[in-house]
Amino acid sequence: LGDTHPFTYYAVAGLGRMLRDRGDLACAEPLLREAWEGCRRLLGDGNENTAKQAKHLGGVLLARRKFAEAVPVLEAATALE
């Protein structure tokens, strides 16, 4: 599907979530960030799937105690709620 297809970003996010679930937060973070940023570019900030990716990334950032980075990501995620 190519590097810029939404399904490609969903697959990247799936790998990131799997790594997160296995406890490898350091490896999960860049994948989840890539998925979120890709969805933002393709789908926009107001899209439900973009918000899901933000929630996944925000959770990892919180778990890694990167609070200053997590706040704007989670605010973006909750803007649709």
C-alpha positions as a LaTeX table, in Angstrom:
\begin{tabular}{lrrr}
\hline
Residue & $x$ (\AA) & $y$ (\AA) & $z$ (\AA) \\
\hline
Leu1 & 0.00 & 0.00 & 0.00 \\
Gly2 & 2.97 & 2.30 & 0.35 \\
Asp3 & 4.60 & 4.34 & 3.06 \\
Thr4 & 1.85 & 6.95 & 3.22 \\
His5 & $-1.28$ & 4.79 & 3.28 \\
Pro6 & $-3.35$ & 4.89 & 6.50 \\
Phe7 & $-3.27$ & 1.09 & 6.77 \\
Thr8 & 0.53 & 1.22 & 6.80 \\
Tyr9 & 0.36 & 3.51 & 9.83 \\
Tyr10 & $-2.18$ & 1.23 & 11.49 \\
Ala11 & 0.23 & $-1.69$ & 11.02 \\
Val12 & 3.10 & 0.34 & 12.48 \\
Ala13 & 0.87 & 1.21 & 15.43 \\
Gly14 & $-0.01$ & $-2.45$ & 15.90 \\
Leu15 & 3.67 & $-3.32$ & 16.16 \\
Gly16 & 4.17 & $-0.46$ & 18.61 \\
Arg17 & 1.29 & $-1.69$ & 20.77 \\
Met18 & 2.68 & $-5.22$ & 20.74 \\
Leu19 & 6.05 & $-3.93$ & 21.92 \\
Arg20 & 4.31 & $-1.83$ & 24.58 \\
Asp21 & 2.39 & $-4.85$ & 25.79 \\
Arg22 & 5.63 & $-6.80$ & 26.03 \\
Gly23 & 7.09 & $-4.03$ & 28.16 \\
Asp24 & 9.48 & $-2.62$ & 25.57 \\
Leu25 & 8.39 & 0.99 & 25.88 \\
Ala26 & 11.59 & 2.43 & 24.41 \\
Cys27 & 11.05 & 0.58 & 21.13 \\
Ala28 & 7.29 & 1.15 & 21.11 \\
Glu29 & 7.52 & 4.92 & 21.44 \\
Pro30 & 9.05 & 5.79 & 18.03 \\
Leu31 & 6.64 & 3.46 & 16.22 \\
Leu32 & 3.62 & 4.92 & 17.96 \\
Arg33 & 4.91 & 8.42 & 17.30 \\
Glu34 & 5.34 & 7.59 & 13.59 \\
Ala35 & 1.79 & 6.22 & 13.43 \\
Trp36 & 0.31 & 9.27 & 15.18 \\
Glu37 & 2.22 & 11.78 & 13.06 \\
Gly38 & 1.37 & 9.90 & 9.87 \\
Cys39 & $-2.32$ & 9.83 & 10.72 \\
Arg40 & $-2.22$ & 13.52 & 11.55 \\
Arg41 & $-0.76$ & 14.29 & 8.11 \\
Leu42 & $-3.12$ & 12.02 & 6.18 \\
Leu43 & $-6.34$ & 12.16 & 8.17 \\
Gly44 & $-6.09$ & 15.36 & 10.18 \\
Asp45 & $-6.27$ & 16.08 & 13.89 \\
Gly46 & $-10.05$ & 15.77 & 13.97 \\
Asn47 & $-10.07$ & 12.15 & 12.85 \\
Glu48 & $-11.06$ & 9.34 & 15.22 \\
Asn49 & $-8.13$ & 7.14 & 14.13 \\
Thr50 & $-5.67$ & 9.97 & 14.71 \\
Ala51 & $-7.05$ & 10.34 & 18.24 \\
Lys52 & $-6.61$ & 6.59 & 18.86 \\
Gln53 & $-2.96$ & 6.80 & 17.83 \\
Ala54 & $-2.48$ & 9.80 & 20.13 \\
Lys55 & $-3.92$ & 7.82 & 23.06 \\
His56 & $-1.53$ & 4.94 & 22.43 \\
Leu57 & 1.48 & 7.25 & 22.20 \\
Gly58 & 0.37 & 9.31 & 25.18 \\
Gly59 & 0.06 & 6.20 & 27.32 \\
Val60 & 3.60 & 5.13 & 26.49 \\
Leu61 & 4.93 & 8.62 & 27.16 \\
Leu62 & 3.24 & 8.60 & 30.56 \\
Ala63 & 4.63 & 5.15 & 31.34 \\
Arg64 & 8.09 & 6.43 & 30.42 \\
Arg65 & 7.53 & 9.45 & 32.70 \\
Lys66 & 7.82 & 11.91 & 29.82 \\
Phe67 & 5.02 & 14.04 & 31.20 \\
Ala68 & 5.80 & 17.25 & 29.31 \\
Glu69 & 5.64 & 15.36 & 26.00 \\
Ala70 & 2.57 & 13.37 & 27.00 \\
Val71 & 0.34 & 16.34 & 27.85 \\
Pro72 & $-0.07$ & 17.85 & 24.34 \\
Val73 & $-0.43$ & 14.39 & 22.79 \\
Leu74 & $-3.17$ & 13.40 & 25.21 \\
Glu75 & $-4.86$ & 16.78 & 24.84 \\
Ala76 & $-4.99$ & 16.14 & 21.08 \\
Ala77 & $-6.49$ & 12.71 & 21.77 \\
Thr78 & $-9.21$ & 14.02 & 24.05 \\
Ala79 & $-10.17$ & 16.93 & 21.80 \\
Leu80 & $-12.66$ & 14.63 & 20.04 \\
Glu81 & $-14.29$ & 13.35 & 23.21 \\
\hline
\end{tabular}
